[in-house]
Amino acid sequence: MTHKYAFMLAMFCITFSPLSISAENRILSACGATQDEARKELGKSLQSNVASSSSKKVSVITDDSSEQVKIIAQTTDDQFSKIALCNVKVAKEGGQYCASVSHKELSECASNKLDAQMSYLVNNLPETESVRLKKAKEWLDDIVLSTNLYTYVGNNEFDEEKLNKLISIENNLLKLLDNQYVRFDIEGATVKIKLGGSKIVQPNIDTAMKIGSYAYEISSPGYCTVKGNVDLTEKARSTVKYDMSKYTHPVITFTSNLPNVQLKVDGKNSNVGESKTMTKCEGTLAYLFTIQGVTKEGTVNLKPGLKAKIRGKFTSPADLTIAKSYRSGQLWQVFLHNIFPSYANNQIDKLSGFKISKSNLKDSFRWGYQASFATDGKNAYAYELSAAFSLQLLDYNNGREALTLGPLVIVPSAGFDIGLAYHDLDGIRSFEDADASEWKKIYQSYGVFRPKLNIDATFNKDFGFSLSYSRSVYMNKSNIFSIGMGFKF
């Protein structure tokens, strides 16, 4: 920053008594067409007196190595900056306004200003950055505008110790406005901030730094260390903000739906149900649940502020009993039956009806027979009688686990239906290919062969819901969706 504030207070080092004033009660005045012009003319008159009393101007040189501001007086014919006035009286005389003030009043004004400026300390500036810098400039402007007033009154009118202190005050304000600053606004914790590798800085205050890029590290017990970089360009003022409540150590709670589950976290034994606070804030954490030879393992990605619950879910003995009950017995099912023709359908979109099936269960096998009827309620009908064969998934992991969904035990199966059918889709009764042989005409128009998928979802070993989908290879290549209930005996 170029020092536009030429430090006029160095004039106190020059022995000076105003040539135009012989007594402290002498009245100085100037007139103008308006009150403002009268005040300006009075200021010009006083500036002229100051300029005529000395031919020296003050310039400022900054020594970066010592961080001190040196004051040097140089010969020049230029006038000083504007003069600060107070205790000025304005009265109208003969059609114009005249401003006047006595030497004594100016002395009292200057003395009061100097006393007030003793409080222009950097430590007394507001904490908010923008307000802080604005106030520093206001104080510096006030000191500069007061320089000619102090010079006019004469340095012998003031306490020399105060004048020397004012020089130091202005130097500090100049430094504040000339430096680069970084401010760490930290909430949520008491922290230690390391800047540039070794410099310890305080939070929530401006810290002056040289131009450059600086790594920082923010640490506090119970919180993850925050690292980053801040770049300071010429006269830059950067603010780094963190809410440390978002950077607490990761907390993970491991739970299970079964008692007596053993748990290892990061290779060490741990207790299920307890919340664990991790000292690591990044990377992965491995865990392993075990019960009766069944294991559930995984990893969790650690990050600051993480609060996670990891649940090791195992098949309960009751659910496993329900799944195993499908290894034997008979299953009766009643379905709502929907047929969606997709080949020769005579503009029939859907036929709806019902299906009844009986299945014999033996370990992973399911076989039986079923009959169905569906209609569009007008002129389309479908009658079917078929045998059903399926393989079912009852349990896995050596019979120690089963599929579950919430309170339901899921028993999926896959197989096919094979049989005979008669479809009349508003007059269309045959669905063979155009070049089909006699035998081909029969099984393409009246044969049932459908691969199918079925899911049984059951609350207990006697009752459950069923959902199935199948696709006809023959019989107009229709899609079949059925939903119903099953009763096991």
Stockholm file with secondary structure:
# STOCKHOLM 1.0

chainA/1-489         MTHKYAFMLAMFCITFSPLSISAENRILSACGATQDEARKELGKSLQSNVASSSSKKVSVITDDSSEQVKIIAQTTDDQFSKIALCNVKVAKEGGQYCASVSHKELSECASNKLDAQMSYLVNNLPETESVRLKKAKEWLDDIVLSTNLYTYVGNNEFDEEKLNKLISIENNLLKLLDNQYVRFDIEGATVKIKLGGSKIVQPNIDTAMKIGSYAYEISSPGYCTVKGNVDLTEKARSTVKYDMSKYTHPVITFTSNLPNVQLKVDGKNSNVGESKTMTKCEGTLAYLFTIQGVTKEGTVNLKPGLKAKIRGKFTSPADLTIAKSYRSGQLWQVFLHNIFPSYANNQIDKLSGFKISKSNLKDSFRWGYQASFATDGKNAYAYELSAAFSLQLLDYNNGREALTLGPLVIVPSAGFDIGLAYHDLDGIRSFEDADASEWKKIYQSYGVFRPKLNIDATFNKDFGFSLSYSRSVYMNKSNIFSIGMGFKF
#=GR chainA/1-489 SS CCCCSCCGGGGGGSCCCCTTCSSTTCEEEEEESSHHHHHHHHHHHHHHHHHHHCCEEEEEEEETTTTEEEEEEEECCCCCSCCCCCSCEEEEETTEEEEEEEHHHHHHHHHHHHHHHTTCCGGGSCSSHHHHHHHHHHHHHHHHHHHHHHHHHCGGGSCHHHHHHHHHHHHHHHHHHHSEEEEEEEESSCCEEEETTTEEECTTSEEEECSEEEEEEEECTTBCCEEEEEEECTTCEEEEEEEGGGGBCCEEEEEESSTTCEEEETTEEECTTCEEECSCCSSEEEEEEEETTEEEEEEEECCTTCEEEEEECCCCHHHHHHHHGGGEEEEEEEEEEEEECCSSCTTCCCEEEEEEEEEEEETTEEEEEEEEEEECSSSEEEEEEEEEEEEECCCBTTTTBCEEETTEEEEEEEEEEEEEEEEEETTBCCCCCTTCCHHHHHHHHHEEEEEEEEEEEESSSSEEEEEEEEECSSGGGCEEEEEEEEEEC
#=GC SS_cons         CCCCSCCGGGGGGSCCCCTTCSSTTCEEEEEESSHHHHHHHHHHHHHHHHHHHCCEEEEEEEETTTTEEEEEEEECCCCCSCCCCCSCEEEEETTEEEEEEEHHHHHHHHHHHHHHHTTCCGGGSCSSHHHHHHHHHHHHHHHHHHHHHHHHHCGGGSCHHHHHHHHHHHHHHHHHHHSEEEEEEEESSCCEEEETTTEEECTTSEEEECSEEEEEEEECTTBCCEEEEEEECTTCEEEEEEEGGGGBCCEEEEEESSTTCEEEETTEEECTTCEEECSCCSSEEEEEEEETTEEEEEEEECCTTCEEEEEECCCCHHHHHHHHGGGEEEEEEEEEEEEECCSSCTTCCCEEEEEEEEEEEETTEEEEEEEEEEECSSSEEEEEEEEEEEEECCCBTTTTBCEEETTEEEEEEEEEEEEEEEEEETTBCCCCCTTCCHHHHHHHHHEEEEEEEEEEEESSSSEEEEEEEEECSSGGGCEEEEEEEEEEC
//
